[in-house]
């Protein structure tokens, strides 16, 4: 693109599911029902937990927050989609798009954090039952949730500002993109060795730590249980997840290059989404495993048999 003419994007056109006018009422009805079902279901969970004093425990406190976040997560995109389907309009302003992305990242990340906190809560309940109420006291539970909100607030803000920074493009000249230029963290040549060393150490620490978990679980027969089977899979997925982006970043820092081909970018995004989604699913499956262990201890080995565990991971 030319360096002289940079026109700011004012709106985007959403692809949608279909251009057929006859299908629009059906799509609107289907997604409206799904949205109402999600919102009312989560509201019912919140009201039930709030009204029953027997459910005022750390686990249900986190579940209430998870239900609230799920309502906000679906409300980030679905109402706008329903309005567009109903009005047969596909445009969204640039500011609205940034706001959507900002809240989408916040609530998507909060889902992950809350599922992780709930898994930790079940770990404490099983491994330290006598100290459970001491460790998982109301103040500590509140701090865990507040820290999650604080982290996601800044992570989402950073992503949104980076998107805003890369928003200028030429309006008249539509040329097929062959490569992208990555922003990086700094253009200062003196900082490149430091950045390279920091991220290389973090990457090696992540890979070796997760490999150690996999080897320890595989070599010890006492750890051949459903929980550790899922943990081994989670460690493998974490290795793949970090390997999706970090090696390319390290190569670019070392070569002092910021370009990535269009195909390379698509491949990165594809595997990034696969492994990020797998992280979420495995954390959910691990939470379900702990639920069965606590609520159905006599039927635990029957329900969480190796075949069912393998099926959950494959699905």
C-alpha positions in Angstrom: 0.0 0.0 0.0 1.1 3.6 -0.5 2.7 5.5 2.4 1.0 8.8 1.6 -2.7 7.9 1.7 -4.0 6.3 4.9 -7.8 6.3 5.4 -9.2 5.2 8.7 -11.8 2.4 8.6 -15.2 3.6 9.8 -17.2 0.4 9.6 -17.0 -3.3 8.8 -19.4 -5.6 6.9 -20.2 -8.8 8.7 -20.5 -11.9 6.5 -23.5 -13.5 8.3 -24.8 -17.0 7.7 -27.0 -16.5 4.6 -28.1 -13.8 2.2 -31.4 -15.5 1.6 -34.2 -13.2 3.0 -36.4 -16.3 3.6 -33.9 -17.7 6.0 -33.6 -14.5 8.1 -36.7 -15.1 10.3 -35.6 -18.7 11.0 -32.1 -17.6 11.9 -33.4 -14.9 14.1 -35.8 -17.3 15.9 -33.2 -20.0 16.4 -30.5 -17.6 17.9 -33.0 -15.7 19.9 -34.2 -19.0 21.5 -30.6 -20.1 22.2 -29.8 -16.7 23.7 -32.9 -16.6 25.9 -32.2 -20.2 27.0 -28.6 -19.3 28.0 -29.5 -16.1 29.8 -32.6 -17.5 31.7 -30.7 -20.7 32.6 -27.8 -18.8 34.1 -30.1 -16.4 35.8 -31.9 -19.4 37.4 -28.6 -20.7 38.7 -27.7 -17.3 40.2 -31.1 -16.9 41.8 -31.1 -20.5 43.2 -27.7 -20.1 44.8 -28.4 -16.7 46.2 -31.7 -17.7 47.8 -30.5 -21.0 49.4 -28.2 -20.5 52.3 -27.0 -24.1 52.0 -25.4 -23.2 48.7 -23.3 -20.3 50.1 -20.0 -22.2 49.7 -16.9 -21.3 47.7 -17.8 -23.8 44.9 -21.2 -22.2 44.3 -19.8 -18.7 44.8 -17.5 -19.4 41.8 -20.4 -21.0 39.9 -22.5 -17.8 40.4 -19.7 -15.7 39.0 -19.3 -18.2 36.1 -23.1 -17.9 35.3 -22.9 -14.1 35.4 -19.8 -14.1 33.1 -21.6 -16.5 30.7 -24.6 -14.1 30.4 -22.2 -11.2 29.7 -20.2 -13.3 27.2 -23.2 -14.2 25.1 -24.6 -10.7 25.4 -21.4 -9.3 23.9 -22.2 -10.5 20.3 -25.6 -12.2 20.0 -27.9 -9.1 20.5 -26.0 -7.2 17.8 -26.3 -10.2 15.5 -30.1 -10.5 16.2 -30.5 -6.8 15.4 -28.6 -7.1 12.2 -30.6 -10.2 11.1 -33.9 -8.5 11.9 -32.9 -5.3 10.1 -31.2 -7.2 7.3 -28.1 -5.1 7.8 -24.6 -6.4 8.0 -22.6 -3.3 9.0 -20.9 -2.6 12.4 -19.1 0.6 13.2 -15.4 0.4 13.9 -15.9 1.7 17.5 -18.6 -0.9 18.1 -16.3 -3.6 16.8 -13.5 -2.6 19.2 -16.0 -2.5 22.1 -17.2 -6.0 21.2 -13.7 -7.4 20.9 -12.7 -5.7 24.3 -15.6 -7.3 26.2 -15.4 -10.6 24.3 -11.8 -11.0 25.4 -12.6 -10.0 29.0 -15.5 -12.4 29.4 -13.8 -15.2 27.4 -10.7 -15.0 29.6 -12.8 -14.8 32.8 -14.5 -18.1 31.8 -11.0 -19.7 31.7 -9.9 -18.1 35.0 -13.1 -19.2 36.8 -12.9 -22.7 35.5 -9.3 -22.9 36.7 -10.2 -21.5 40.1 -13.0 -24.0 40.4 -10.6 -26.8 39.6 -8.3 -25.5 42.4 -11.2 -25.3 44.8 -12.0 -29.0 44.1 -8.3 -29.9 44.5 -8.3 -28.2 48.0 -11.5 -30.0 48.9 -10.1 -33.4 48.1 -6.5 -33.1 49.1 -6.9 -30.9 52.2 -10.5 -31.5 53.4 -9.7 -30.6 57.0 -8.2 -27.2 56.0 -10.7 -26.5 53.2 -12.7 -23.8 55.0 -9.5 -22.2 56.3 -7.9 -22.0 52.9 -11.0 -21.3 50.8 -12.3 -18.6 53.1 -14.7 -15.9 51.7 -11.9 -13.2 51.6 -9.5 -15.5 49.6 -12.3 -16.5 47.2 -13.1 -12.8 46.6 -9.5 -12.0 46.0 -9.2 -14.8 43.4 -12.2 -13.5 41.5 -11.0 -9.8 41.7 -7.5 -10.8 40.5 -9.1 -12.6 37.5 -11.0 -9.5 36.6 -8.0 -7.3 37.1 -5.8 -9.4 34.8 -8.4 -9.7 32.1 -9.1 -6.0 32.2 -5.6 -5.2 31.3 -5.1 -8.1 28.8 -8.2 -7.1 26.9 -7.2 -3.4 27.0 -3.8 -4.3 25.5 -5.3 -6.4 22.7 -7.8 -3.6 21.9 -5.1 -0.9 21.8 -3.0 -3.1 19.5 -5.9 -3.5 17.2 -6.5 0.3 17.2 -2.8 0.8 16.5 -3.0 -1.3 13.3 -6.3 0.1 12.0 -5.1 2.4 9.2 -5.4 1.0 5.7 -5.9 2.4 2.2 -9.5 2.6 1.1 -9.1 2.7 -2.7 -6.5 0.1 -3.4 -7.7 -3.5 -2.7 -4.7 -5.7 -3.1 -4.4 -9.3 -1.9 -2.3 -9.5 1.3 0.8 -11.7 0.9 2.3 -11.0 4.3 1.9 -9.1 7.6 4.3 -7.0 9.6 4.2 -7.9 13.3 4.4 -5.0 15.8 6.8 -6.7 18.2 7.5 -5.3 21.7 10.3 -2.8 20.9 12.3 -1.5 17.9 15.4 -0.8 20.1 18.2 -3.1 18.9 19.7 -3.0 22.4 16.6 -4.6 23.9 16.4 -7.5 21.4 18.9 -9.8 23.1 17.2 -9.2 26.4 13.7 -9.9 25.0 15.1 -13.0 23.2 16.6 -14.3 26.4 13.5 -13.7 28.5 11.1 -15.3 26.1 13.4 -18.2 25.4 13.7 -18.9 29.1 9.9 -18.7 29.6 9.3 -21.0 26.6 11.9 -23.6 27.7 10.5 -23.4 31.3 7.0 -24.1 30.0 8.0 -26.9 27.7 10.3 -28.7 30.1 7.9 -28.2 33.0 5.0 -29.8 31.1 7.3 -32.5 29.7 8.3 -33.3 33.2 4.6 -33.7 34.2 3.9 -36.0 31.3 7.0 -38.2 32.0 6.2 -38.3 35.8 2.6 -39.4 35.1 3.6 -41.9 32.4 6.3 -43.6 34.6 4.4 -43.8 37.9 1.6 -46.4 37.8 0.0 -44.8 40.9 -0.8 -41.8 38.8 -2.6 -43.7 36.1 -6.0 -42.3 37.1 -8.5 -40.2 35.2 -7.4 -36.9 36.8 -3.8 -37.4 35.9 -4.7 -38.6 32.4 -6.5 -35.3 31.8 -3.5 -33.4 33.4 -1.1 -35.2 31.0 -3.3 -34.1 28.1 -3.5 -30.6 29.4 0.4 -30.5 29.7 0.7 -31.7 26.1 -1.8 -29.1 24.9 0.1 -26.3 26.8 3.3 -27.3 25.0 1.6 -27.2 21.6 -0.2 -23.9 22.5 3.0 -22.1 23.4 4.8 -23.6 20.4 2.2 -22.1 18.1 3.5 -18.6 18.4 6.7 -18.3 20.6 9.2 -20.1 18.2 8.2 -17.8 15.3 8.6 -14.8 17.6 12.0 -15.9 18.8 13.1 -16.4 15.1 11.9 -12.9 14.2 13.7 -11.3 17.2 16.9 -13.2 16.4 16.7 -12.3 12.7 15.5 -8.7 13.4 12.6 -9.4 11.1 8.9 -8.7 11.7 7.2 -10.2 8.7 5.0 -13.3 8.6 3.5 -14.8 5.4 -0.3 -14.8 5.0 -0.4 -18.6 4.9 1.9 -18.7 8.0 -0.5 -16.4 9.8 -3.5 -18.5 8.9 -1.8 -21.7 10.1 -0.8 -19.9 13.4 -4.4 -18.7 14.0 -5.8 -22.2 13.2 -3.6 -24.1 15.7 -3.8 -21.2 18.2 -7.6 -21.6 18.3 -7.4 -25.4 18.4 -5.1 -25.5 21.4 -6.8 -22.6 23.2 -10.1 -24.4 22.9 -8.6 -27.7 24.0 -7.3 -25.9 27.2 -10.9 -24.8 28.0 -12.4 -28.2 27.3 -9.8 -30.1 29.3 -10.3 -27.7 32.3 -14.0 -28.3 32.1 -13.6 -32.1 31.9 -11.2 -32.0 34.9 -13.9 -30.0 36.8 -16.4 -32.7 35.9 -14.0 -35.4 37.0 -13.7 -33.8 40.4 -17.5 -33.4 40.6 -18.0 -37.2 40.0 -15.2 -38.0 42.6 -16.9 -35.9 45.3 -20.6 -36.4 44.5 -20.5 -40.0 43.3 -17.4 -41.5 45.0 -18.8 -45.1 45.0 -19.4 -45.0 41.2 -16.3 -42.9 40.3 -14.3 -45.7 38.7 -17.4 -47.0 36.9 -18.3 -43.6 35.5 -14.8 -42.3 34.8 -13.6 -45.5 33.1 -10.6 -45.3 30.7 -12.9 -45.7 27.6 -15.1 -42.7 28.7 -12.1 -40.6 29.6 -10.6 -41.2 26.1 -13.9 -40.4 24.5 -14.1 -37.1 26.4 -10.7 -36.1 25.2 -11.4 -37.2 21.6 -14.7 -35.4 21.5 
